[in-house]
Amino acid sequence: MVASKRIGQQTLAFQNPPVILGAVAIVGQKEGEGPLGGFFDQIEADPLLGEKTWERAESRLLQQAANLCLQKADLVPGDVDFLLAGDLLNQIIASSFCARELNVPFLGLYGACSTMAQGMALGGMLIDGGMAELVLNCVSSHHETAERQYRYPTEFASQRTQTAQWTVTGAGAIVLGSSSFAKTGLARVTEATLGRVVDYGIKDPNNMGAAMAPAAADTIAQHLADTDRKPSHYDAIITGDLGTVGKKLVLQLLEQKGWQVPSLLHDCGEMIFDAAQDAHAGGSGCACSATVFCSYWLKKLQAGALKRLLFVATGALFSPTSYQQGESIPSVAHAVVVEGMPNGGGS
Amino acid sequence: MVASKRIGQQTLAFQNPPVILGAVAIVGQKEGEGPLGGFFDQIEADPLLGEKTWERAESRLLQQAANLCLQKADLVPGDVDFLLAGDLLNQIIASSFCARELNVPFLGLYGACSTMAQGMALGGMLIDGGMAELVLNCVSSHHETAERQYRYPTEFASQRTQTAQWTVTGAGAIVLGSSSFAKTGLARVTEATLGRVVDYGIKDPNNMGAAMAPAAADTIAQHLADTDRKPSHYDAIITGDLGTVGKKLVLQLLEQKGWQVPSLLHDCGEMIFDAAQDAHAGGSGCACSATVFCSYWLKKLQAGALKRLLFVATGALFSPTSYQQGESIPSVAHAVVVEGMPNGGGS
């Protein structure tokens, strides 16, 4: 077996592209009422999911997404070689509690809202290299846990700025399999571009779109340079959760680098809520890009409406301690190329 | 190229074992005054390292370890394919800030104090699979940042229980290279066993040894089962930071599983401080196992005094929020087999 081929500085082309065998998006009520409501697998009306704390509720979301994803792929936890998971909570406890239930080898990741793409890239590498047959990736976020941890508890009712984004309550899960599962694959992951940490000096935790846009532009431009392609190679370039503010900025930054992509670039943070939902600059959180990718975009690929996507999840790598100490917000973006199955999706 | 071979449920045998090209351990004053003081690369007398905050100081430790490690291996950051790093701070900001300086593709990890072994296992997989030629692993911890975040700020002067451990101030870094660098290798990583999350219901953040011992026992026993070996296959089994309390427990748990290893098993948390240093149950933190492994144990391998080690770093996957909400402390342990170079070390 020939393993991944390195292209350029930051990109790997999988020689035995891993396939997506199952994907699940579970969201909260507000997300379910948004424009993509019809695409999600499950909408949870109770933000506590019957649990006593927001944190337990978030871990429950993750567990539900993981279990449903395995079920859809006709697998049980014991089939999985590795669980790659992460979330926004301090010490990624939602993921650790989920890993305790699943009882499979666990590699905890932290890439903030870029975690789903980081996991897909890493899972793809492990499968392409022959180190795993099946890898489960999952991520979560929860509006109440995130606001309390990063900004103010929502009970505080502090006024939100217009650049602020709304942390998505939800969880996304994807199970990746080796190319031997190609027959039942929904789509395949053919390349990955791993991002560097970029920091343009933004210090406002209520303007994460501005903090993350430079990382997204850096990774997209690097991917195009590494592969010697034009953006039109893709039917869509999908950023994670830049929101309306960050999307404008990434388009400007890409234009400065010579790429005009306003009609190609879609942002999951902008898509998940509509203007009437008072989410200000859009959605954010690990679950934002994960749930939109695992539902809307994957279904488009399966239906053959789109052939090839560049999925670029972005993460703001700050903590409440770091910004209270006056530090700026470093960001990262990881990208994966996802293509429809050559002979149509498996389901 | 043939990639890693899966052995049993959780173990991978590298077919092209990655080699350790450089390793660095930087510690604080207290660690430098301990029994291993003579083995460390650098001892920092100033716990703030000239910075304004403990968190910046921790990130500085990480950056210094990373840079010195690359320098010792005659490399520059741009040579490295991936930086795999993690720490204990919320949102692993010490690692993100370090990644910003190094400017290479960054995969953030969270495995608490098991992070060095997690990174070595993952780095080994990426190299063995041909996805990378050079991977830099680094981790850090800092007594002041950890106490403030997990328990009480040290200015509070709260009395520590006898089961409490002392978070090591320090950073460890290892650069792994593909087998094509074997000539200059100090040692090689031949296998990895990735751990599951184990939770025996311990809820006391001042007794992490008890929380982590079951995870260490689970991974060690699984490794022996997967490889069909006896513990005596190794010259030493090195646990991360169980301390005196956790070490007693892991020995008991392993005895229940049929393995008597009291003379083989050494714990980095027990080794790093001596009784006179008032560290109670021993050292802890990501940097505990990392600095002891990167100095004392690696030097023993290089000198040929030992041939083959099982390095088992353990992590307590809790957050202050989770234990304040009454949750128990899930734990994980990842193991790597590290062997001396067949013809002696490179330096």
Boltz contact constraints between the chains, C-beta under 6 A:
constraints:
  - contact:
      token1: [A, 3]
      token2: [B, 3]
      max_distance: 6.0
  - contact:
      token1: [A, 3]
      token2: [B, 129]
      max_distance: 6.0
  - contact:
      token1: [A, 3]
      token2: [B, 130]
      max_distance: 6.0
  - contact:
      token1: [A, 4]
      token2: [B, 131]
      max_distance: 6.0
  - contact:
      token1: [A, 10]
      token2: [B, 105]
      max_distance: 6.0
  - contact:
      token1: [A, 12]
      token2: [B, 131]
      max_distance: 6.0
  - contact:
      token1: [A, 53]
      token2: [B, 325]
      max_distance: 6.0
  - contact:
      token1: [A, 55]
      token2: [B, 321]
      max_distance: 6.0
  - contact:
      token1: [A, 90]
      token2: [B, 90]
      max_distance: 6.0
  - contact:
      token1: [A, 90]
      token2: [B, 319]
      max_distance: 6.0
  - contact:
      token1: [A, 91]
      token2: [B, 319]
      max_distance: 6.0
  - contact:
      token1: [A, 92]
      token2: [B, 110]
      max_distance: 6.0
  - contact:
      token1: [A, 93]
      token2: [B, 319]
      max_distance: 6.0
  - contact:
      token1: [A, 93]
      token2: [B, 322]
      max_distance: 6.0
  - contact:
      token1: [A, 96]
      token2: [B, 317]
      max_distance: 6.0
  - contact:
      token1: [A, 96]
      token2: [B, 330]
      max_distance: 6.0
  - contact:
      token1: [A, 99]
      token2: [B, 197]
      max_distance: 6.0
  - contact:
      token1: [A, 100]
      token2: [B, 197]
      max_distance: 6.0
  - contact:
      token1: [A, 100]
      token2: [B, 199]
      max_distance: 6.0
  - contact:
      token1: [A, 100]
      token2: [B, 330]
      max_distance: 6.0
  - contact:
      token1: [A, 103]
      token2: [B, 196]
      max_distance: 6.0
  - contact:
      token1: [A, 105]
      token2: [B, 10]
      max_distance: 6.0
  - contact:
      token1: [A, 105]
      token2: [B, 194]
      max_distance: 6.0
  - contact:
      token1: [A, 105]
      token2: [B, 196]
      max_distance: 6.0
  - contact:
      token1: [A, 106]
      token2: [B, 197]
      max_distance: 6.0
  - contact:
      token1: [A, 108]
      token2: [B, 110]
      max_distance: 6.0
  - contact:
      token1: [A, 108]
      token2: [B, 111]
      max_distance: 6.0
  - contact:
      token1: [A, 110]
      token2: [B, 92]
      max_distance: 6.0
  - contact:
      token1: [A, 110]
      token2: [B, 108]
      max_distance: 6.0
  - contact:
      token1: [A, 110]
      token2: [B, 110]
      max_distance: 6.0
  - contact:
      token1: [A, 111]
      token2: [B, 108]
      max_distance: 6.0
  - contact:
      token1: [A, 125]
      token2: [B, 131]
      max_distance: 6.0
  - contact:
      token1: [A, 129]
      token2: [B, 3]
      max_distance: 6.0
  - contact:
      token1: [A, 129]
      token2: [B, 129]
      max_distance: 6.0
  - contact:
      token1: [A, 129]
      token2: [B, 131]
      max_distance: 6.0
  - contact:
      token1: [A, 130]
      token2: [B, 3]
      max_distance: 6.0
  - contact:
      token1: [A, 131]
      token2: [B, 4]
      max_distance: 6.0
  - contact:
      token1: [A, 131]
      token2: [B, 12]
      max_distance: 6.0
  - contact:
      token1: [A, 131]
      token2: [B, 125]
      max_distance: 6.0
  - contact:
      token1: [A, 131]
      token2: [B, 129]
      max_distance: 6.0
  - contact:
      token1: [A, 194]
      token2: [B, 105]
      max_distance: 6.0
  - contact:
      token1: [A, 196]
      token2: [B, 103]
      max_distance: 6.0
  - contact:
      token1: [A, 196]
      token2: [B, 105]
      max_distance: 6.0
  - contact:
      token1: [A, 197]
      token2: [B, 99]
      max_distance: 6.0
  - contact:
      token1: [A, 197]
      token2: [B, 100]
      max_distance: 6.0
  - contact:
      token1: [A, 197]
      token2: [B, 106]
      max_distance: 6.0
  - contact:
      token1: [A, 199]
      token2: [B, 100]
      max_distance: 6.0
  - contact:
      token1: [A, 317]
      token2: [B, 96]
      max_distance: 6.0
  - contact:
      token1: [A, 319]
      token2: [B, 90]
      max_distance: 6.0
  - contact:
      token1: [A, 319]
      token2: [B, 91]
      max_distance: 6.0
  - contact:
      token1: [A, 319]
      token2: [B, 93]
      max_distance: 6.0
  - contact:
      token1: [A, 321]
      token2: [B, 55]
      max_distance: 6.0
  - contact:
      token1: [A, 322]
      token2: [B, 93]
      max_distance: 6.0
  - contact:
      token1: [A, 325]
      token2: [B, 53]
      max_distance: 6.0
  - contact:
      token1: [A, 330]
      token2: [B, 96]
      max_distance: 6.0
  - contact:
      token1: [A, 330]
      token2: [B, 100]
      max_distance: 6.0
